[in-house]
């Protein structure tokens, strides 16, 4: 039976008595499901549905938005297709509708590949891969971007997982976000400025109950070894770790996310190498030279024990 996200690749692994499972989609190389011992660590959705609100998809060659889809390259205007027409922006890159091909596969890992071809507003060519690997405490995700064109290309990378912790109500999870700056955006969600979080409502370094906040905000100044954590009242936690290249994060709370046969609160914790509108503000943007490769990783891990034990 055909599905909107193409073939569904199931991964399974065992580590001692622990059993892990994931589902990766052909379209957008999306993370559709991840569980350890039956405990869901991301929001999932039916195979017959499109990913709700970008759930689990890969964001290349930019995450978030490009304002009006316009940027300048050597003084020449580039016009990207407007994929968020209601806000007149280009959103989440060029591969969110792409079918990836299998580069390699095992029982517990898969590498998917897709090419970004030259197109409206992006006259560059990139070969990309994303590898999902089940590991002892969760999932490791590794991206590789290779500039196969003749000119330096602007690149940023992101992902869009919605984290959860089994049956614990998302409202009751505590979000701890080790970020030192907040990215102030306008009413079209385009970044306008960056400010220290000290003394503001956006200082989430000591934790905040998810049900007490409403966020669609970017953050920067993330420590090199820091992880973004959701902690249950009993001390168990799920966290998103990332290497130093993912120096930014977007947090999006969606009160009416389709889940568990109805609707409820969900929270996306999106690792990003650059903030919104990076093609214009240049923050975090990487220019890959012809022939240059860029490899970077993030992942999700679960602890069935309270933090510190």
Secondary structure, 3 states (H helix, E strand, C coil): CCCCCCCEEEEEEEECCEEEEEEEECECCCEEEEEECCEECECCCCCCCCCHHHCCCEEEECCCEEECCEEEECCEEEECCCCECCCCEEECCCCCCCECEEEEECCCEEEEEEEECCECCECCCEEEEEEEEEECCEEEEEEEEEECCCCCEEEEEEECCEECCCCCCHHHCEEECCEEEEEEECCCCCEEEEEECCCCCCCCCCCEEHHHCCCEEEEEEECCCCCEEEECCCCCEEEEEECCCCCEEEEEEEEEEEECCEEEEEEEEEEECCCCCHHHHCCCCEEECCCCEEEEEEEEEEECCCCCC
